[in-house]
Amino acid sequence: MGSLKFVAIALLAGLLGSPAFAQSAPTYGLGRTPSAEEIRARDINIGPTGDELPPGRGTPKEGEKVFTLQGCIVCHGPEGAGGGPAPALKSKTSQDLPIWKRERILPLRAPFATTVWDYINRGMPLGREGTLTHDEVYALTAYLLFVNKVIPEDTVLDEKSLPMVKMPIGDGYARLPDWKPGTRRLVRAKFKRRLTGRISVAYGLRLRLIRLTFERGS
C-alpha cells in the first residue's frame, strides 16, 4: 500500500511539473510578468555589511536641513525630540545608562547603522515613501545618529563609511538562531520546560476530573 501511494504521488508531481501542464494551466487573465526594472525598484533590502547601499553621501548639517524641509519636524518634533504624532527619535537619557534602560528609538536600538538607512529609505516620509533621494537618506541617517551622539558632527556618511559606524547597542542585540530550512524549529529551553510543565498540569487535572466522574457515577 505504501509503495503504491508513493508511486501515485510521484506521478502527480511529474504531471504538475511538466511543460504541457504549465501551458494548459489557466491564467485567468490577471497580472503580468514584472520587468527587470520593476524588480530592481522593489529589491531595496540593505544588509548589515551595506553591500547593497547605493552611491551617495550626507552629513549631519545637511540632514538637519532635510529634516525640516521634508516635514520630519512636524511629526517627530524639533531635532526629533518628540512632541508630535510620531515617536521621538532623539534620546533624552544619559549615555552612561545601559542601552536597555534607554528609550526604544531606532538610532539607539538598531544593531547596525545600515538598518537606520534602510528604514528611512523604505518607510519615510509617511505617505510619501520612496521619494527621498539617496543623498537625503544618507543625510537624515547622519543627522539622527549625530543628535543621539553616535557620530561626530563632522562625519560624512556614504556607502563605505556607513557600515563602519559602531552602534550603541554593540553586540547586545538578539541574534537569529542557527536554523536551516527543513529542520525542526528551535525552542528555548526555558520556554520548553514551562510549556511541558503546563501540559503536565493540564493532563493531571484532566485525569483527576475523569476519576471523580467515575467515582460519582459508581
N, C-alpha and C positions, 0 to 999 in steps of 0.2 A: 504493500500500500504506500509506504514511504517513497519508494523508488518511482512509482507512477506519479505521485504528487510532484516530485522533483522534475520529472520529465515534462509534466504539464506546465509548470512554472517556467522552465527553460524555453519551451516552445512559445509561450505567451510573450516572454521577454524578447525573443528573437523577432517575433512578429511586430511588436510595438517599435522596435528599433530599426526595422527595415525601411529602406528608401521608399518603397511602394506605399507603405502605411503612412509615412510622413507626407507624401504627395497627396494622398487621398484624405488626410485628416481635414476636418472643417476648419476654416479660418474665421468665419463669422463676419468678415469684412471690417474688423476693428483693428485699430492701431497700425503701426508700420515699423520697419526696422530703423532704429536710430542711426544717424550719420556719425562718422568718426568725430566730427567737431562737437556734436551734441554730447557724446560720451565724454570727451575731454572736459567739457564745461561742467559736468557733474562729478568728475573724478578729482575732487578737491581735498581729499584726506591728506593731512600733514602728520607724519610720524615724529617720534622723539628726536631722531637724528636730523630731521629737516631736509632730507634728500629731495622731497617734493616741493620745497619752497621755491617760489618764482623769484626772478631778479627784482630788486627794489631796495630802498633804503628809507630810514626815517630816524628822527631824533626826538627827544622829549619836548623840546621847544616847538618843533613842527607839530607834534602830536597835540600839544595844548591848543594850538590854533584849530586843528581839525576837530578836536573835542567840542569846541564852541560852534564852529561853522556848520558841522553836521548835526547839531542839535542834541548831542550826547548830554550836554549840561542840563537840558530841560528835564530829562528823566533821572539822571544819576546825580544831579546837583553839582555845584562848583567843585572842581578838582575831583569829581567822583565821590565826594564825601557823603552823598545821600541827601535826603530831603524831598525827593521827587517820587514818582510812582514806581521807579525801578530800584533794584538793590544798590547799596553803596559799593563802590569799587576801591575806596581808599581806607586803609586801616587807621583806627584811632587808638589802638593799644600799643603798648611798649614792645620794642623788638626783643627785649630781654625775656619776655614770656615764651613758653613753649608754643610751637606753632599750632598745636591742637587746642590751645586755650585762647587763641586769637580768632578774629572774625572768619567766617566761611566765605571768603571772596576769592575770585579766580586768580588775581595776580599773586596771592599768597599760597593758596592751596594747590594750584596746578603743579603737577610733578615736573613739567617741562615748560620752558618759555614758548616752545612751538605750539603748545596747547592753547595759550592765550591768543597767539596769532591766528590759529585755526578757528577758534570760536568767534573772534571778531570778524574774520573773513566770511564765514558761512552764516552767521546769525545776526549781524548788526549792519546798519541801524534797523531797529524793529519796524517791519513793514516795508523796508527798502533794502532787504538783504541782497548782497551781491553787487551793490552799486559802488562800493568803495574801491579806489584804485589800490594796487599793491603797495605803493609808497604810503598811502594814507593808513593802511593796515599796519605797516611797519612803524609809522609814526605814533599811532594810537597805542600800539603794544609798548613802545618805548616810554611813552608818557605814563601809562598805568604802572609800569614797572618802576619808573622813577619816583612817582608820588608815594609808592609803597616802599621806597628805599631799597629796592632790589638792585638797581644800577645807578651809576652817577649821571648827573645831568648832561655831561658832555659825551655820553655814549652814542655811537651811531650803530643802529641795528640794520643788518642786511641778511641775506640768505646764508652767509658764512658765520657771522658773529652771533646771530640769534640762538642757534642751538647750543652755543657755548655758555650761555647765561646760567649761572647756578641759582636755582630757586630756593626760597626759604625752607621749603618742606624737606629738602635734601633727599635722603633715601627712606624717609618715613611714610611714603605713600604705599597703598595696598597694591602689591604686585599680582599679576594674573597667575593662577596656579599652573603647574606644569601638566597640562592636559592635552591629549591628542584626540582628534575626531575618531569615533569608532570604539573608544574605550569608555569605561564606566565613569560617571561624573564623580568628582571628588567631594567628599563630605567632611567638614571639620569634625575632628574627634569629639570636641566638647558638645557640638550640636547633635552628633550621632548618639552620644551617651544620653543626652537629655531626651532625644526622641525615643530611644529604646526604653528608657525609664518610664516615659508616659504611656507607651504601648503596653508595657508590663502592668502598670497600674490599671489601665483600662481593661485589660484582659482579666486581671484578678477580680475587679468589680463585677465584670460580666459573669464569671464563674460563680461568684457569691450570690448574684441575683438568681441564676439558674438553680442553685442549690436551695435557696429559700423558696423558690416557686415549687420545686418538687416536694419539699418538706410540708408546705402548706397543703399541697394537693393530696398528700398521703394522709 
